Amino acid sequence: MRRRCAFVMADGQGCRASPLRDGRHCFLHDPERAADAAEARRLGGMRRRRESTLEIAYELAGLDSVDGIRRLLEIIVADALSLDNGIGRLRVLIAAVSTAARLLDAGELEARIAALEAIATVPRRGAALGRPAGLLDGAPE
């Protein structure tokens, strides 16, 4: 059976975290590590605030779209160009060019798929005449 932290929350449920190796409590609830846990919480809060500030300052929408990835790549390239010449800068720029090429391919494929999907949803002339609909509608028979 897995050991659990001995801390009991205000609602009466026990903490579900594993306790420290030689203790009864997890890191966050161990009385001997209260100062360390408070500092960890403070740093975590600062990170979240900094993250939201950076998202606003750099106009980042996230990495779940080609546009979001493209925006982050633009920021990386701008920062890399401001660095002193050296191997590290060159590696960043080469990686950025490679990634940009893949993004262009992905964007082009996305546009082509959208165009094909638009064609596939348009009703075909042949379907109205009782013939099977398909991409070759209107082709000479």
Residue pairs with C-beta under 8 A, 6 or more apart in sequence:
2 18
3 18
3 19
4 14
4 15
4 16
4 17
4 18
4 19
5 14
5 15
5 16
5 17
5 18
5 19
5 24
5 25
5 26
5 29
6 14
6 15
6 19
6 24
6 25
6 29
7 14
7 15
7 25
7 26
7 29
8 14
8 15
9 15
15 25
15 26
15 28
15 29
17 26
17 27
17 28
17 29
18 26
19 25
19 26
20 26
20 27
20 30
20 33
23 30
23 32
25 31
27 33
27 36
27 37
27 40
28 37
28 40
28 41
29 37
30 37
54 60
58 71
58 72
58 75
59 71
60 68
60 71
60 72
60 75
61 67
61 68
61 71
62 68
63 69
63 72
66 103
66 106
66 107
66 110
69 99
69 103
70 100
70 103
73 96
73 99
73 100
73 103
76 92
76 96
77 92
77 93
77 96
80 89
80 92
80 93
80 96
81 89
81 93
83 89
83 92
119 135
123 133
124 133
124 134
124 137
125 137
125 138
126 132
126 133
126 134
126 137
126 138
127 133
127 137
131 137
